[in-house]
């Protein structure tokens, strides 16, 4: 198979979808790998390293899309890339279709097959290609929270861990999944007073048994969230419904319960955000203020630490990329039901229920496309 790795062009997205080591594996399996020039520089990989691994370097993004049968990316294609994608091409990347109709319609129009990292799902319900970036984003959410609680950054001027004689900041984490648990560990390690919420009592029991003593659990309900907000300095939204749009757990009218300069960090912004007032931001302009409350809603948080993020992501994605290249997507998905759940769009039709539901579009049966 001919595999293309374009350079990511989303704002401050420094990750790359394939390392030189990954390219070497694909070449060893008999595949041709084309990498756009300087695609790996943001992570620290030179063109020469890719060439030493057996890949070929192409000068422009148009060249990569034109030659490749399978495109491997990190983030969803953005508008300049739409016209480069063609019928029958396979795209393997994060898509988050339920949060962006224009992207959904563009991929339908292209006729490409779109396999989304974020909906590949194992029998136990875990999301193996989302987990590594969720771990990074959860930890980064606290790191960025510390930064934007500082007064020069527009925050209240609160030190997360406090000091002797001064209470630590209060952190409220919405959702006890991978993001939420990693955020809780980071915030607790810094000495904050942490509360983590979820609607699953078994999950909350597990968190209560395994987290440090300064992490408390709370059942997630509007009432309980409203009771917490007046004393909370940092809220981290980490709610996930795989492939679907995130629910709004904090509405605009709830902002008046918070103190000016408090901070909302919306890690669910890729899925539409779990705060009503969330709109996607970038690392260039990461925050904005609504009703006195600072909002941080960067859509590619792990892009700020590309070396760590690229290695963590490609550790997880490479085995799946190899299966897709070796067997073709139909055979690979027939043999791997987890990978099959990653298929969102085929030949202009939506085959993933949550995406069809999000935009009230027809849902087609994937079985129609997986049998020759």
Buried (B, 14 or more C-beta within 10 A) or exposed (E): BEBBBBBBBBBBBBBBBBBBBBBBBBBEEEBBBBBBBBBBBBBEBEBEBBBEBBBEBBEEBBBBBEBBBBBBBBBBBBEEBBEBBEEEBBBBBBBBBBBBEEBBBBBBEBBBBBBBBBBBBBEEEEBBBBBBBBBBBBBBBBBBBBBBBBEEBBBBEBBBBBEEEEEBBBBBBBBBBBBBBBBBBBBBBBBBBBBBBBEBEEBBEBBEEEBEEBBBBBEBEEEBBBEBBEBBBBBBBBBBEBBBBBBBBBEEEBBEBBBEBBBBBBBBBBBBBBBBBBEBBBBEEBBBEBEEBBBBBBBBBBBBBBEBBBBBBBEBBBEBBBBBBBBBBBBBBBEBEBBBBBBBBBBEBBBBEBBBBBBEBEBBEBEEBBEE
